[in-house]
Amino acid sequence: MRSCRICGLKLCLISLAMSVWAVLQLTLMGGFYYNHATTLAENIHLPENMTLTKAEDLKKFYKVLDERYEIAAMNCWMAAGMYAVVLLVSLQQFVFIHKCRLIYKQN
């Protein structure tokens, strides 16, 4: 039963708190990127060699901008998913530690 323990109680609690915060923040940021929030436009990296002299260039610019916003949203959601896995592992470790303590106190 001792072989399932990965970390201690303090580390479980810290990683639980950080994971909850990260999942919330990254999920919200992914939603904002998906909705093309203008406040996050500084974080969208566009090619510097794009010229905006014609109407076609402007359409191309908007197409590239839409693609980059979607990529950023997917990256945020993937990172939120990874933090959700860390959250589940931390929660499992927290429950495991408490069960071990209860069994130890009973014996």
VEXRORO-851377 format. One record per residue (C-alpha): residue number from 1; residue in three letters; x, y, z. Coordinates in nm, 2 decimals. Each point is the difference from the previous one (the first is absolute). Example, Ala and Ser with C-alpha at 12.3 -4.5 7.8 and 13.67 -1.06 7.14 Angstrom:
% residues 2
1|Ala|1.23|-0.45|0.78
2|Ser|0.14|0.34|-0.07
This chain:
% residues 107
1|Met|0.00|0.00|0.00
2|Arg|0.30|0.23|0.06
3|Ser|0.11|-0.03|-0.37
4|Cys|-0.28|0.22|-0.13
5|Arg|0.12|0.31|0.19
6|Ile|0.17|0.25|-0.22
7|Cys|0.02|0.32|0.21
8|Gly|-0.07|0.13|0.35
9|Leu|-0.30|0.18|0.14
10|Lys|0.14|0.35|-0.04
11|Leu|0.10|-0.05|-0.36
12|Cys|-0.35|-0.15|-0.07
13|Leu|-0.16|0.31|0.14
14|Ile|0.22|0.24|-0.18
15|Ser|-0.05|-0.18|-0.33
16|Leu|-0.37|-0.02|0.05
17|Ala|-0.03|0.37|0.05
18|Met|0.23|0.09|-0.29
19|Ser|-0.18|-0.25|-0.23
20|Val|-0.35|0.14|0.09
21|Trp|0.13|0.35|-0.07
22|Ala|0.17|-0.10|-0.33
23|Val|-0.30|-0.19|-0.13
24|Leu|-0.23|0.30|0.07
25|Gln|0.24|0.26|-0.15
26|Leu|0.10|-0.20|-0.31
27|Thr|-0.36|-0.10|-0.07
28|Leu|-0.11|0.37|0.02
29|Met|0.29|0.12|-0.21
30|Gly|-0.07|-0.27|-0.26
31|Gly|-0.36|0.13|-0.02
32|Phe|0.12|0.36|-0.03
33|Tyr|0.24|-0.10|-0.28
34|Tyr|-0.28|-0.20|-0.17
35|Asn|-0.22|0.31|0.01
36|His|0.28|0.21|-0.14
37|Ala|0.05|0.24|0.30
38|Thr|0.18|0.31|-0.11
39|Thr|0.18|0.03|0.33
40|Leu|0.19|-0.32|-0.08
41|Ala|0.10|0.11|-0.35
42|Glu|0.35|0.09|0.12
43|Asn|0.07|-0.37|0.07
44|Ile|-0.09|-0.10|-0.35
45|His|0.32|-0.03|-0.20
46|Leu|-0.06|0.10|-0.37
47|Pro|0.25|-0.01|-0.28
48|Glu|0.19|0.33|-0.03
49|Asn|0.03|-0.02|-0.38
50|Met|-0.38|0.05|-0.06
51|Thr|-0.08|0.31|-0.21
52|Leu|-0.35|0.15|0.02
53|Thr|-0.01|0.20|-0.32
54|Lys|-0.29|-0.17|-0.17
55|Ala|-0.34|-0.13|0.11
56|Glu|0.11|-0.36|-0.06
57|Asp|0.29|0.05|0.24
58|Leu|-0.24|0.12|0.26
59|Lys|-0.22|-0.31|-0.05
60|Lys|0.32|-0.22|0.03
61|Phe|0.10|0.19|0.31
62|Tyr|-0.34|-0.07|0.17
63|Lys|0.02|-0.37|-0.11
64|Val|0.35|-0.03|0.16
65|Leu|-0.12|0.18|0.31
66|Asp|-0.30|-0.23|0.04
67|Glu|0.22|-0.31|-0.04
68|Arg|0.25|0.13|0.26
69|Tyr|-0.28|0.08|0.25
70|Glu|-0.14|-0.36|-0.04
71|Ile|0.35|-0.14|0.04
72|Ala|0.05|0.20|0.32
73|Ala|-0.34|-0.12|0.13
74|Met|0.08|-0.36|-0.07
75|Asn|0.34|0.04|0.18
76|Cys|-0.17|0.14|0.31
77|Trp|-0.26|-0.28|0.00
78|Met|0.27|-0.27|-0.04
79|Ala|0.19|0.15|0.29
80|Ala|-0.31|0.01|0.21
81|Gly|-0.06|-0.37|-0.08
82|Met|0.36|-0.08|0.12
83|Tyr|-0.06|0.19|0.32
84|Ala|-0.33|-0.19|0.05
85|Val|0.20|-0.32|-0.01
86|Val|0.24|0.14|0.26
87|Leu|-0.30|0.10|0.20
88|Leu|-0.14|-0.36|-0.01
89|Val|0.33|-0.15|0.09
90|Ser|0.04|0.24|0.29
91|Leu|-0.35|-0.07|0.12
92|Gln|0.06|-0.37|-0.02
93|Gln|0.32|0.04|0.21
94|Phe|-0.18|0.21|0.25
95|Val|-0.28|-0.26|0.05
96|Phe|0.26|-0.28|0.01
97|Ile|0.20|0.18|0.28
98|His|-0.31|0.06|0.21
99|Lys|-0.10|-0.37|-0.04
100|Cys|0.34|-0.11|0.11
101|Arg|-0.01|0.22|0.30
102|Leu|-0.34|-0.13|0.10
103|Ile|0.12|-0.36|-0.04
104|Tyr|0.31|0.07|0.20
105|Lys|-0.19|0.17|0.28
106|Gln|-0.24|-0.30|0.03
107|Asn|0.28|-0.25|0.04
